[in-house]
Amino acid sequence: MGLRDLLSEDIISLSGKGESKDIGGKARNLTDLMADGFPVPEGIVIGTAAYERFLNANGLRSRIEEILRTLDHSDGLKVARCAESIRGWVLSTKMEKGLVDRLHLEMSTLGPEGLWAVRSSAIAEDLEQASFAGQQDTFLNVSLELVSDHIKKCWASYWNDRAISYRHDNGIGHLDSGMAVIVQRMVNADSSGIMFTSDPVSGEERIIIESSWGLGESIASGLVTPDRFVCDPRTGELRESVIGSKTKAIFLSPEGEKVVDVPVSEQKRASLSRANVERVAKLGRALQEHMGGPQDIEWAAEGDSIYLLQSRPITTIGGDHTLWTRAYGDEYWADVTSPLFFSVLGPWLTKYVNWEGSAIMGYYELTDKELLHIHKGHIYFNAEVLEGMLVYNPKFSRTKELLNYFPEKEQARIANAKTRTFRRLLAEVRIALLDRDGVILSTDKAYKKWAYGFLEWAETFDAMDLTEIPDEKLEDLVWEMERRIVKHYRLIRYGMVTHSIGTNMMVKRWLQDWLNDSSGALYSKVISGLKGNKTIETNIALNKLADVAREDPYVRGNVLDLSSREITAKMNDDPKMSGYREEFASFLKDYGHRSHTRELYFPRWGDDPR
């Protein structure tokens, strides 16, 4: 077989019947769907044979086998460094010229002026027993000349640390299967989103559609609260709708994803008409029947056309029956959350607050429970963990606010559950022996000591020029920062989770029972008067800054009439604003590290005071 024949086997049109075994489940689904008349955007697949030949021809297979043979999979840092090395090898190796030329030829016949989506189709990606989606990368808005580079990025993403750990934990050979890559025309979507042909949590027969303006990435990233439509599973008729607040949208752009502000008039307008909602639902019904089971579908609307972008089986139905609740999340972690922030804060809360804290206190039944789950950009807490913590506290502390974390039918049972008094007292003894900083009379002092030391270290860190630090030293600095931050969570697991919440709820209950404080007004006055509440201190400082602006008519007029960007510039240039500028600078010095949210996606006030 000659090279020309090999190249022909490497590139497969999506319009062909998906009988090839080396294109992965995702690509095979798309070829089958297109062949059966479903509206799939045109494209091609680079089969796993090209990936395998790329590894073999450049000596990468033997290098990968060697580094994996000595890898300690229990050490997350070593796994991450191993993954980084393999990805570097893949990205720095050239793709054979013949394959690149053939690729450009095939794509030019589909539309040389368009933009492309390049996404993985790994052989191991769609196993029935687990949702492996998301372990490899997807690239959008790719120009023709950059497609070959992004194919290599997909191949490299097969070796990210999450994927390596997943394959190891599930007994999947790292080199037993390969990586195919789908290249499809980007749909210039007016609106797009996802659809479940059955409820992915309960399994209830109903079609759930989520939609937003532009590309569906705004939903997947948690950038917006999408519109939500529920349709009848038999007729496709719209039954329920909740219109989300879609303040941002992502649209096609040759420069990459373009995030734009949605006009106010469009933010609360449905991103799909009723007719198109029912067209999408009809597509979902037909697809479920075709695939023989409930589907998780990505779709897009362009002009008068509805396109099917991706479909895979819903793998969660009939599996984990954990009750995940937004109730506590609405208080502690209310904002829409990016995957980046969840990957940072989520593991700290789970590992150090729940698992390690429960082990120290002797609450062994909680040490293996997953604490958090992210779904559509929102954080959900495990109700079983919350209940487990609650029953260690006296019944009178189980206020209505806490009981509302749980379904109404469960509240009476939890409210009257026997208090585990002995184990709760034993927990305090264990804390005194195993983690003295957690003793109720010591935690506040320990936290203040930690905070002082951390802020002192942070000032040193802020003064560093990170561009002058070598990469290996920069990584050490990151781990040093994490080591220092983790102490915060090893203190709040007592100070906030055990001492503060318990004490607050008891005080609230006493005020209700003794002083008839049914509205909570007295409780609010009591807690707002406590020293050291940083949120209240920040609010007071903001009010004082506003008072400064009110007292000077010139400053007041400018603050009210100019945009945030304009007033920031004017403060720096206008001598009449000098007094207010000094007050503003003083506020940022004390509170510039804060923001309207903890979400890392948004800058702090000191970084962008607008």
Summary of the structure (lengths in Angstrom):
residues: 610
radius of gyration: 27.9
end to end distance: 64.1
largest distance: 89.9
contacts: 1778
relative contact order: 0.06
helix: 52%
strand: 14%
